[in-house]
Amino acid sequence: MRGSFFLTVSLMFLGLVVKAQKKPLDHSVYDNWQRIGERMISNDGKWVVYTVDSQEGDNELVIQSSDAKYKKTVARGYNAVITEDSRFAIFRLKPFFKDTRDAKIKKKKADEMPKDSFAIVELGKDSVWKVAKVKAYKTPEKEAGWVAYHLEKSVEKKDTEKKETRII
């Protein structure tokens, strides 16, 4: 009886020692931390849109019904707006974090940097309509049914070959 009591106490002590050995917090752990960023509720209260932002890397835009029957996650989405009639979520898509970081390391000009995109999701549906290289967008405050967006200036590639003029 005395031996079983000693065994039980020693196992409990061993369990506490093992539990106390947690991974220490240092700078390598910070990049995995996430937080809720932008958040919005539709006018009818049936839809919630929020972003999950990480310290480093790509964020996610989450579109969810308030009864949790529908949930859609869109990578790199931000700056979301739910239309006044609560039918659409309109938002921008950032370029991949890796692409933007590589462009900054290579010191590319602003015209050569990766550009944002524009996306629309009909709430409750899975399809995403996208337009590339959008500078800005605007939706009306009181009326639904349209959205205006401004595209980036297109950069034409210069012809690097020299043209020769021949006189015959």
Secondary structure as UniProt FT lines:
FT   HELIX           2..20
FT   HELIX           27..30
FT   TURN            31..32
FT   STRAND          34..41
FT   TURN            43..44
FT   STRAND          47..54
FT   STRAND          60..65
FT   TURN            66..67
FT   STRAND          71..75
FT   STRAND          77..82
FT   TURN            84..85
FT   STRAND          88..93
FT   HELIX           97..105
FT   TURN            106..107
FT   HELIX           110..112
FT   STRAND          117..122
FT   TURN            123..124
FT   STRAND          128..132
FT   STRAND          134..138
FT   STRAND          148..151
//
